[in-house]
Amino acid sequence: MADTRIPPVAAGPLAVGLTTALHRAGLPTTPERAAGLARALQLVPAVDRAALYWTCRVALVTDRAQLPVFDAVFSAVFDGMLDAADNRGDPTAPPPIGSEPRTRPVPPDSRPSTPGASQGTPGTAGGDDGGEEGEREVLLAAASAEERLHSTSFADLTPEELGQVRELVRRLVLSTPERRSRRTRPTRRSGDRLDLRRTVRAAHRSGGDPARLVHAQRRWQPRRLVLLCDVSGSMEPYTRVYLTLLQGAVAGAHAEAFVFSTRLTRLTRQLALRDTDQALARAAEAAPDWAGGTRLAEGIGQFVSGHGRRGLARGAVVVVLSDGWAQDDPEEVAEAMRRLHRLAHRIVWVNPRKAAPGYAPLVGGMAAALPYCDAFVSGHSYAALEQVVEAVREDVRRR
């Protein structure tokens, strides 16, 4: 068989061409998967058709139901039936896939040979148990449905899968670090400070003689949690999952919830309902600027002026869920974040664009806000939301 090793310079165009053909055929391929396939083709030498097939399949196929379409497109592209660059840019072009199914190549068996292998041992290539047994499908890497839901970006999920992920998100528990309260509680330890009020009150029972000294110590309580969620058009693929997270935090952790697009809207009362669907419906009615533009500096500035300085942000853990794409001047964003940074205990920024290959917050609102953030996480998938939970729980003192 001729050597079909893919040169590094050709890995990128090949990955883009194949993922484009798969996308036209109806498979949910994304630029991130194309970039992952290009890296895989550089790491795994495609010395023959079978090796190329399995590299592409492991990188692009996430569901067993996608295999027929993937096999047809792969055969059409690499057997000369289709040029992956044909009809580029024509959205009305029919799906360019092959019409005849092909047998999937079976990966080479690297297990050590046994004496009975040549005698037709079941499960080996040399057995003569019939064509049906010989063509048995072999799965090298098959991700479970739960594993796929954990690692797939919210933007790539189907509506049914999105509903399952929202059920998982409802179970997440956001807990903040504790702080010492001004309120005290009685204690038997004499090393703590003397509680004069309780001591005098107890002295009334002994005729005014303080026969027993009452000591007290300061209580510990969790810090307040405040969530600011961007519901602009650029955040639409992630909004419903994030609002489910907000609803669980308000109902379970007594958090304060705000959304912003062109203006700031407080949704704590609407999201306090235990019924998630009803809570989200009331929240959608209360925010008229849903899926609009992004006024990042104005939204954060309104929160600081109208709520933060009145006590909501003082010593609190503030979580901002936004991609940082804003119409405001970066200097205005920096000023709003500077004011918030002075009040809050910690600022956790959740940006789903952070997971994209090659992403770097170098310009715009995200670059202006990043110096004032104590944690910067992606939150683009359920597994990434678990990192958000850890970032909220973490108690790292500022220097």
Buried (B, 14 or more C-beta within 10 A) or exposed (E): EEEEEBEEEEBBEBBBBBBBBBBBBEBBBBEBBBBBBBBBBBEBBBEBBBBBBBBBBBBBBBBEEBBEBBBBBBBBBBEEBBEBEEBEEEEEEEBBBBEEEEEBBBEEEEEEEEEEBEEEBEEBEEBEEEEEEEEEEEEEEEBEEEEBBBEBBBBBBEEEBBEBBBEBBBEBEBBBBEBEEEEBEEBEEEEBEEBEEBBEEBBEEEEEEEEEEBBBBBEEEBBBBBBBBBBBBBBEBBBBBBBBBBBBBBBBBEBBBBBBBBBBBBBBEBBBBEEBEEBBEBBBEBBEBBEBEBBBBBBBBBBBEEBBBEEBBBEBBBBBBBBBBBBBEBEBBBBBBBBBBEBBBBBBBBBBBBBBEEEEBEEBBBBBBBEBBBBBBBBBBBBBBBBBBEBBBBEEEEE
